[in-house]
Amino acid sequence: MNSPAADRARYDRATAHLDAPLALVDLEAFDANADDLVRRAGGKPVRVASKSVRCRALLERVLARPGFAGIMSYTLAESIWLARSGFEDVLLAYPSADRAGFAELAADPKLAAAVTVMIDDPAQLELVDRARDGGAQEIRVCLELDTALQLFGGRVRVGARRSPLREPAQLAELARAVSARPGFRVVGLMGYEGHVAGVGDALAGRPLRSRAIRLMQGAARKELAARRAEAVRAVRAVVPDLEFVNGGGTGSVQQTAAEDAVTEIAAGSGLYVPRLFDNYTSFTGRPAALFAQPVVRRPGVGVVTVLGGGYPASGAPGADRLPVPYLPEGLRYDAQEGAGEVQTPLLGSPADDLLIGDRVWFRHAKAGELCERFDTLHLVEGDRVTATAPTYRGEGRTFL
């Protein structure tokens, strides 16, 4: 692995003919991260979370590698677009209210065979049926398990508020309702443990908080493994030919893969390794996706101003949702301004070595959201741009 200074020099050389702002993906780091995900999955296939990639060329690249199989999408419109683009196994990870999309899905046998939709409520089945518009294709259905850890009789909840289906009996009941309804077939079960997979357990300068997170995650993994196994047994009693049980995320690949009940792992952020994945004891990845902003001002000693850069990530607002100045090392935001809409001042001694027109490289807080800001990704190998790939945005697709 190169030093940060060597990487900066490579990226500057590779993109010297391009104007910033720009975004790149280091293919050597991307491929190394893909290999690490496969290693941690321990022989179970990794389903790629498209929301963390948002570039068809890179989805094709990773799915061509051994150990990867299928896409986990985030909207029905995206699922249909990907299926029409040739991706044959697309699991929609979130319930949808896209009536036009459901009508299209129900009318096309090829789409219906390629796309699996998520449900956690019988009302979602009714919505699909009302949207069919005469389409009679059988809809593939996945049930979602609530993975949150509940303590003190349910008075304390740790985990995202997703599915209302927590108990194995609830999942079995919905599986029976789907099976009894013409036009639908249960093929999978999913449970995303975001409080384990998406929360770092080694926060810099916060040892007590990190210890508390590790204790919580240990308890959560133990509780969920037992409950997920029971849920799978309950659903298989109704649907013996269940095709898959999906779980995990970048931060919990090896732990989730160790559960016998889980047949495949979902991951995507681990390919780009954004800044939110720096604080894990379970793995260490290589930053693969970066963006560069040009220096346009030098307001004083120890200060430069770059163009733009105000690209906050989704989630609860906080400093950890901002991109981080990455190269050259040692730059920081002005606390009074932060990352700006059209300009961003950066402080620190490295500023004095930057000239007008030089670039500062940033890492986004989350993975695929970077692609909502740029229409192309410059793919770098060594110190050359070897290809340029459109993001979803670059293909005119903004699904959310």
C-alpha positions in Angstrom: 0.0 0.0 0.0 1.3 3.4 -0.9 1.8 6.3 1.6 -0.8 9.1 1.5 1.8 11.4 0.0 2.6 8.9 -2.8 -1.2 8.4 -3.5 -1.6 12.2 -3.7 1.2 12.4 -6.2 -0.3 9.6 -8.2 -3.8 11.1 -8.3 -2.4 14.5 -9.2 -0.4 13.1 -12.1 -3.3 10.9 -13.3 -5.8 13.8 -13.4 -3.4 16.6 -14.4 -5.2 17.0 -17.7 -8.6 17.4 -16.0 -10.2 20.3 -14.3 -11.4 20.0 -10.8 -13.9 19.5 -9.2 -13.7 15.8 -10.2 -14.2 12.4 -8.7 -12.1 9.3 -9.1 -12.0 5.6 -8.1 -8.7 4.0 -7.5 -9.2 0.6 -9.1 -6.4 -1.1 -7.3 -7.9 -0.1 -3.9 -11.4 -0.9 -5.2 -10.4 -4.5 -6.2 -8.4 -5.0 -3.0 -11.5 -4.0 -1.0 -13.6 -6.4 -3.0 -11.2 -9.2 -2.3 -11.4 -8.4 1.4 -15.2 -8.6 1.4 -15.1 -12.0 -0.2 -12.5 -13.2 2.3 -14.5 -12.0 5.2 -17.7 -13.6 3.8 -16.1 -17.0 4.2 -17.5 -18.7 1.1 -21.0 -17.1 1.2 -21.9 -14.9 -1.8 -21.8 -11.2 -1.4 -24.7 -9.3 -2.8 -23.7 -5.7 -3.8 -25.6 -2.8 -2.4 -26.1 -0.6 -5.4 -26.8 2.5 -3.3 -23.2 2.5 -2.2 -21.8 2.2 -5.7 -24.3 4.1 -8.1 -22.2 3.4 -11.2 -23.2 0.6 -13.6 -19.7 0.0 -14.8 -18.4 -0.6 -11.3 -21.3 -2.8 -10.5 -20.5 -4.9 -13.6 -16.8 -4.9 -12.5 -17.4 -6.2 -9.0 -20.1 -8.8 -10.1 -17.6 -10.2 -12.6 -15.3 -11.2 -9.6 -15.6 -14.6 -7.9 -17.6 -14.4 -4.6 -20.1 -11.8 -5.7 -23.7 -12.5 -6.8 -26.7 -10.2 -7.3 -27.5 -6.6 -6.5 -29.4 -5.1 -3.6 -31.1 -2.0 -5.0 -32.8 0.9 -3.3 -35.8 1.9 -5.5 -38.1 0.0 -7.8 -37.4 2.3 -10.7 -33.7 1.6 -10.2 -34.4 -2.2 -9.9 -36.2 -2.2 -13.3 -33.5 -0.1 -15.0 -30.8 -2.4 -13.8 -32.8 -5.5 -14.8 -33.4 -4.0 -18.3 -29.6 -3.4 -18.4 -28.9 -7.1 -18.0 -28.5 -7.6 -14.3 -30.5 -10.8 -13.6 -30.8 -10.9 -9.8 -32.0 -7.6 -8.2 -33.3 -7.5 -4.6 -35.1 -4.3 -3.8 -34.1 -3.7 -0.2 -36.9 -1.2 0.7 -40.7 -1.3 0.3 -42.0 0.8 -2.6 -45.1 2.8 -3.5 -44.2 3.1 -7.2 -47.4 2.2 -8.9 -46.1 2.6 -12.4 -43.1 0.5 -11.5 -45.3 -2.3 -10.1 -47.4 -2.2 -13.3 -44.3 -2.6 -15.4 -43.0 -5.4 -13.3 -46.3 -7.3 -13.3 -46.5 -7.0 -17.1 -43.1 -8.3 -18.1 -42.0 -11.9 -17.4 -38.3 -11.1 -17.7 -38.5 -8.3 -15.2 -40.7 -10.3 -12.8 -38.1 -13.1 -12.8 -35.2 -10.7 -12.2 -36.6 -8.4 -9.5 -37.5 -9.3 -5.9 -39.5 -6.7 -3.9 -39.4 -6.1 -0.2 -42.5 -6.3 2.1 -43.2 -6.2 5.8 -47.0 -5.5 5.7 -50.0 -7.1 3.9 -51.1 -3.6 2.8 -48.0 -3.6 0.5 -49.4 -6.6 -1.3 -52.7 -4.7 -1.8 -50.9 -1.7 -3.2 -49.1 -4.0 -5.7 -52.4 -5.6 -6.8 -54.1 -2.2 -7.3 -51.2 -1.1 -9.5 -51.0 -4.2 -11.7 -53.1 -2.7 -14.5 -53.8 -6.1 -15.9 -50.3 -7.5 -15.5 -50.5 -11.1 -14.3 -46.9 -12.0 -13.6 -46.0 -13.5 -10.3 -44.2 -11.1 -8.1 -41.2 -12.3 -6.1 -41.3 -11.2 -2.5 -38.7 -10.9 0.3 -39.8 -10.5 3.9 -37.8 -8.1 6.2 -37.0 -9.0 9.8 -36.5 -6.2 12.3 -33.0 -6.7 13.7 -33.0 -4.0 16.4 -31.8 -4.9 19.9 -34.4 -4.3 22.5 -33.5 -4.0 26.2 -35.4 -3.6 29.4 -38.6 -5.1 28.1 -38.5 -3.1 24.9 -38.2 0.3 26.7 -34.8 0.8 25.0 -34.3 0.2 21.3 -30.9 0.1 19.5 -31.2 0.0 15.7 -32.9 1.5 12.8 -36.7 1.7 12.7 -37.4 -0.5 9.7 -39.7 -3.5 9.6 -42.5 -4.1 12.1 -41.8 -7.8 11.9 -39.8 -8.8 14.9 -40.9 -12.2 16.1 -40.6 -15.4 14.1 -44.3 -16.0 14.3 -45.0 -12.6 12.7 -42.8 -13.5 9.7 -44.4 -16.9 9.4 -47.9 -15.3 9.5 -47.0 -12.9 6.7 -45.4 -15.7 4.7 -48.7 -17.6 4.9 -50.6 -14.5 3.8 -48.3 -14.1 0.8 -48.6 -17.8 -0.1 -52.4 -17.7 0.1 -52.5 -14.7 -2.3 -52.4 -15.4 -6.0 -49.7 -13.5 -7.9 -47.0 -13.5 -5.2 -44.3 -15.9 -4.0 -42.0 -15.6 -1.0 -38.4 -16.3 -2.1 -36.3 -14.6 0.6 -35.8 -13.2 4.0 -33.7 -10.2 4.9 -32.4 -8.6 8.1 -30.0 -5.6 8.0 -28.3 -5.1 11.4 -27.3 -1.5 10.8 -26.5 -0.9 14.5 -23.7 -3.5 14.0 -22.7 -3.2 10.4 -23.0 0.5 10.1 -21.6 1.8 13.4 -17.9 2.0 14.0 -16.6 0.6 17.3 -13.2 2.3 17.5 -13.9 6.1 17.7 -10.8 8.2 17.8 -10.3 9.8 21.2 -13.4 8.2 22.7 -12.3 4.9 24.4 -15.3 4.7 26.7 -17.8 5.3 24.0 -16.0 2.7 21.8 -16.1 0.2 24.6 -19.8 0.7 25.1 -20.4 0.3 21.3 -18.5 -3.0 21.3 -20.5 -4.3 24.3 -23.7 -3.3 22.6 -22.7 -4.9 19.3 -21.7 -8.1 21.0 -25.0 -8.4 22.7 -26.9 -7.5 19.6 -25.1 -10.1 17.5 -25.8 -12.9 20.0 -29.5 -11.9 20.3 -30.0 -11.5 16.6 -28.3 -14.7 15.6 -30.7 -16.7 17.8 -33.8 -14.8 16.7 -32.8 -14.8 13.0 -32.3 -18.6 13.1 -35.8 -19.0 14.7 -37.3 -16.7 12.1 -35.8 -18.7 9.2 -37.1 -21.9 10.6 -40.5 -20.4 11.0 -40.6 -19.1 7.4 -39.2 -22.3 6.0 -42.0 -24.2 7.7 -44.3 -22.2 5.4 -42.0 -21.8 2.4 -39.7 -24.9 2.3 -38.1 -23.7 -1.0 -36.9 -20.3 0.4 -34.1 -19.2 -2.0 -32.0 -17.0 0.2 -31.6 -15.4 3.6 -29.7 -12.1 3.4 -28.0 -10.3 6.2 -25.0 -8.2 7.2 -23.3 -5.2 5.9 -19.8 -4.0 5.3 -19.0 -3.7 9.0 -20.3 -7.1 10.1 -19.5 -9.4 7.1 -17.6 -12.1 8.9 -19.9 -12.2 12.0 -23.0 -12.4 9.9 -21.5 -15.0 7.5 -20.8 -17.2 10.6 -24.6 -17.6 11.1 -25.7 -20.9 9.6 -29.1 -19.4 8.9 -27.7 -16.7 6.6 -27.0 -17.7 3.0 -25.7 -14.5 1.5 -24.2 -11.2 2.7 -25.0 -7.7 1.6 -22.2 -5.1 1.3 -21.4 -2.1 -0.8 -19.7 0.7 1.2 -16.7 -1.6 1.7 -15.8 -1.2 -2.0 -15.3 2.6 -1.7 -14.5 2.8 2.0 -15.7 6.3 2.9 -14.7 8.0 6.1 -17.5 6.5 8.2 -15.7 3.2 7.8 -12.4 4.3 9.4 -13.6 3.4 12.9 -13.9 -0.4 12.9 -11.9 -3.1 14.6 -13.4 -5.8 12.4 -11.6 -4.7 9.2 -9.4 -2.1 7.5 -10.1 -1.0 4.0 -8.4 1.2 1.5 -10.0 4.6 0.5 -10.9 4.0 -3.1 -13.4 6.9 -4.0 -12.2 10.5 -3.7 -13.1 13.9 -5.0 -10.9 16.9 -5.7 -11.7 20.6 -5.2 -9.4 23.3 -6.7 -7.7 25.9 -4.6 -9.1 29.3 -5.8 -8.0 31.6 -2.9 -5.2 32.1 -0.4 -6.8 34.3 2.2 -3.8 34.4 4.6 -1.1 32.3 6.3 -2.2 28.8 6.9 -5.5 29.2 4.9 -6.6 28.2 1.5 -10.1 28.3 0.0 -11.3 25.6 -2.4 -14.3 25.8 -4.7 -17.4 24.0 -3.4 -17.1 21.0 -1.2 -20.4 21.3 0.8 -21.5 17.7 0.2 -23.0 16.5 3.5 -24.1 12.9 3.8 -27.6 11.7 4.9 -28.3 10.7 8.5 -28.5 12.5 11.8 -26.7 15.9 11.3 -23.2 16.1 12.8 -19.6 16.7 11.9 -19.2 13.1 11.0 -21.5 13.6 8.0 -19.2 16.0 6.3 -16.5 15.0 3.8 -13.0 15.0 5.3 -10.0 16.8 3.7 -7.7 13.9 3.0 -4.8 14.9 0.9 -2.5 16.7 1.6 -2.8 15.5 5.2 -3.3 18.0 8.0 -6.0 20.3 6.6 -9.2 21.0 8.6 -12.3 23.0 8.3 -12.8 26.5 9.8 -15.3 25.8 12.6 -17.2 29.0 11.7 -17.8 27.9 8.1 -17.4 24.2 7.7 -17.9 22.8 4.2 -19.5 25.5 2.0 -22.0 25.4 -0.8 -19.7 27.3 -3.2 -16.4 27.7 -1.3 -14.7 26.0 1.6 -11.8 27.5 3.6 -9.3 25.0 4.9 -6.9 25.6 7.7 -3.5 24.1 8.6 0.2 24.3 7.8 -0.1 22.3 4.5 -2.2 25.3 3.2 1.0 27.3 2.8 2.4 24.8 0.3 -0.7 24.9 -1.9 -0.9 27.3 -4.9 -3.9 28.6 -6.8 -5.0 25.8 -9.1 -3.7 23.0 -6.9 -6.2 20.5 -5.7 -7.3 19.1 -2.3 -8.6 15.5 -2.2 -11.5 14.7 0.0 -13.3 11.6 1.1 -17.1 11.6 1.4 -18.7 10.5 4.6 -20.8 7.8 2.9 -20.2 5.8 -0.2 -22.6 6.1 -3.1 -23.9 9.6 -2.2 -20.7 11.0 -3.7 -22.1 10.0 -7.1 -25.1 12.3 -6.7 -22.6 15.2 -6.9 -20.6 14.0 -9.9 -21.7 12.7 -13.3 -18.5 10.8 -14.0 -16.0 8.8 -12.1 -12.4 8.8 -13.4 -11.0 5.3 -13.0 -7.4 5.3 -12.0 -4.8 2.6 -12.4 -1.3 3.5 -11.1 -0.8 7.1 -12.2 -3.2 7.1 -15.2 -6.9 7.5 -15.8 -7.6 4.4 -17.8 -11.4 4.9 -18.2 -14.2 7.3 -17.3 -17.5 5.8 -16.2 -20.8 7.6 -15.8 -22.5 7.6 -12.4 -26.2 7.1 -12.2 -26.5 10.9 -12.3 -24.3 10.9 -15.5 -26.8 8.6 -17.1 -29.6 10.9 -16.2 -30.9 8.8 -13.4 -31.7 10.3 -10.0 -33.8 7.7 -8.2 -34.2 9.5 -4.9 
